[in-house]
Amino acid sequence: MPYVIGFVIALFIALTGVGAGTVTVPVLILFLGVPAPVAVGIGLMFATAVKLILVPSQILRRNDNWRTLGFMLAGGVPGVLIGSLFLKHLVNVGSQNLLNALLGVILISTAGWQLFFSLRKRNEMAVRRDRSPLLGWLMLPVGAEVGFSSAGAGALGSAALLSLTPLLPAQVVGTDIAFGFIVSLIGSGAHWFSQGGDSQLLLQLIAGGIGGAIGGTALSTHVPRRPLRFALWIWLLVLGGQFLFNSFQVWAAPNKGVASHVAALPPK
């Protein structure tokens, strides 16, 4: 199963430029039962490995805009460190259920925003102004989200590039993949040394991901990105709802037990 999961996620990354951390973490938690802190670390390491395969092909195609990438990293790098420290704090205080609820909120918010961004009418022929200096500020919370949940680098990064820069779609994908690779590399190091991880599971995901990355790169010029991204956001809305539902059940169970105990007490 981990080999198949790695293959499918890497295929989506190569075809759409998004999906590494956003998809990996909820799948590991919900389908394989991996604890959330470990899943975030594995998600970041897996994203780093897959994008290490994809970045050279984007550079060879000259799809990376280095000036824009510099602005993104100015905010994204400190942000990912802040997010990693916040996750470590939640783990230390034992707030596992709160962590799962926050992951659900992040998934629903990210997917909801992307659906809105995809469905709104845009004039594709309009010349967008270059407001790339704003990316430094915007990527600070995005980097924090990556450090906390492993999600957001590809999804929110590409949306920001499309809104704030005049880059062509291929340049958006190439620049965003490079950004995701660097912040995932930094975040994975912070998580791996502080939380530990499952090396065997990570290697199985990477083994499947190599095939998916190669196949997706070969198909990327023949498969339309928009329908795939739309399906991905719908699926993530469902996964985010599942996180919130599970967290509510865990929260409600003790309260229900207390209420039943109080009701069973004899009247004074």
N, C-alpha and C positions, 0 to 999 in steps of 0.2 A: 504493500500500500504506500509507504513513503516514497518509493521510486516513482509510482504513478503520480502522486501529488507533486513531487518535484518537477516531473516532466511537464505536467499541465500548467503549473504556475509559471515556469520559465518560458513556455510557449506563449502565454499571454503577455509576459513582460516584453518579449521580442516583437510581438505583433502590435502591441498597444503602447508600450513604454511605461505601463503602470502594473501594479499587482503584486510586487515582491513582498513587502512587509504587510501591505493591506490585506492580502489574501492568506498569506502563510500563517500568521498568528491565530486568527479565528479558526482556521481549519485544524491546526495542531491542538488547540484547546478543546474544540467541540467534537472532533472526530477521533482524535488519538489520545485524549485525556491528559495532555501535557500541561503541567502547572503554568499559569500565565507568565511569571517572571522568566522561567526557562524558555517558554515559547517565544517571548520577545527577543531574547538573546539569539535563539536559533534563527528567528525570522531575519534579524539583521545580518547574521553571518551568511545565511543563504542568499539574501539580496546582494551582499558583497561579492559572493562567489559567482553568481549568475551575471551580474553586471560587469564583473571583470572580464567575462567572455564577450559581452556586448560592446563595451567601451571601445576596444581597438577597432572594431568594424565601423563604428560611428566616426572615429577620428579619421580613418582611411577615406571615408566618404565625405569628409569635411563638413560634418553636420554639427560640430561643436562650436559655439560662440564663446570664446574664452573670456572676453570682457564681461559678458552677462553672467557667466559662471562665477566669476570673481565676486560680483555683487551678491549673488545667491549664497556663496560660502561665507561671506562676511557676517551674515545673520544666522545661517544654518548651522555652522560649527559650534558657536557658543550655545545655540538653542538645543542641540542634541545632547550636550553635556548637562544642561539644566534638566531636561526631561529624564535622563538616566538617573540623576540624583533624586528626582522626585519619586521615580519608581522604586528605587532602593529604600527610600523613606517609608513608602507604603508597605513594602515587604517586611521591613524591620518592625513595624508596629502591628503587623498581622492583619491588615485590612484587605484580605483576599477578595471578599465579596464586593467591596467598594471598587477594587481594581477591575474586576470583571464588569461592573456596571459602567465605569468610565470607558472601558474598551468598547462597550456597546454604544455609548453615546458618541464616541469618536467615529465608529463605523457608520452609524446612521447619519451623523452630520456630514462626514466626507462624501458618502454616497448621495445624500440629498442635495448637497451643493453641486456635485458633479452632474446630477440629472438636470438640475435647474440650468446650469451652465450649458449643457448639451442641447436642451430644448429651446432655450431663448433664441430669438431671431437675431442673426448677426449678418452684417453686410460683409461678405468675404472679400469683396473688391476694395473695401475702404482701406486707406492707408492708416495703420495704427501708429500713434506717436511713440517714440522711444522714451519710456519712463523707467528704464531698467535700474537707475539708482534707488528707486523705491523697493526693489527686491530685497535689499539688505535688511530693511525693517520687517518686511512681510515674511521672510524666511526664518526669522527668529522664532515665532510661535510654531511654524511648520517644523523646524528642526527639533523644537521641544516635543512636539507630537511624535516625531520619529523616535526620539530617545525614550519616550514613555511607552509607546505602543507599537513601534516599528512601522507604523502606517503614515501615509501622507506625502512622502517625498515625491513619488511619481505622480500621484493624483493631483495634489494641490500645487505642486511645482509646475506641472504642465499648464494648469489653468491660469496661474499667475503669469507665465511666459506668454500665453496667448492673449492675455488682457493688457499687459504692460510693455510688450516689445513688438517690433515689426518683423520678428523672425518668421521664416517659412515653417510649415508644419514639420518637415524633416529636421530642421535645426532645433525646433522645440523638443522633439523626441531625443535627439542626440545630446543636447545640453542638459536636459532633465535627467537622462540616464547617468551622465557624468556626475551631476550633483547628487543623485541618489547613491551612487557608488561611494563617493567620498564621505558623506554623512553616515552611511551605513557602516563603513569601515571604522570610523571613529566610535560610533555608538556600539558596535559589536565588541570592540575591545573593552570598552567600559563595562558592558554587561557580562562578558565572558569571565573577566577576572573578579568581578564582585559577586555574581550570582552562580557562576559555574554553568554547565550545560551538558547536553547529551551528545557526545561526539559521534556515536554510532548512528543516531537518527539524523544528525546533520550530514554525515557522509552519504547516507542513503538518499537524502533529498538532493544533494549536489550531484550524485551519480545520475539520477533521473533528470535533473535540471540541465545537465550538459547537453543531452540529446534534445531537450525542448528548446534550449537557446539556439542551437545550431539549426534545427528545423524551422523555428520561428523566424530567424534571420533570413533564411532562404525564401520563406513565404511572404515576408513583410511587404514586398513590393507588389504582391498579387492579391492580398486580402485586405478589404476595407476595414479601417480601424474603428469607425464610428459605431457600427452595430455591435461589435465585440465589446467595446467600452460600455455601451448602454446595458447590455446583458450583465456585465460584471457589476455595475452599480446596483442593479435590481437585486442581484444575488447578495451583495453586501448589505443591503437594507434588511433582507431576511435574516442574515447572520447577526447583524446588530440587534435586531428585535429579539432573537433567541438569547443573546447575552443578557439583555435587560429582563426578559421573562425568567431566566434561570436565577438571576440575582434577586428578583422580587420573591421568588419561591423560597430561596434560602432565608431572606429577611423575614418573610411572613411566617415561616414554620415555627421559630421560637416564640414569636408573639402570639401565634395561635395556641401554642402549648400553654403559655402563661394565662391567656384568656380562659381556656378550658379549666385550668386549675382553680382560678378565681371563682368561676361559675359553680364548681363542684364543692366549694366550701360551704359548710352548714350555716344557716343564718344565725346571727347572734340573738 
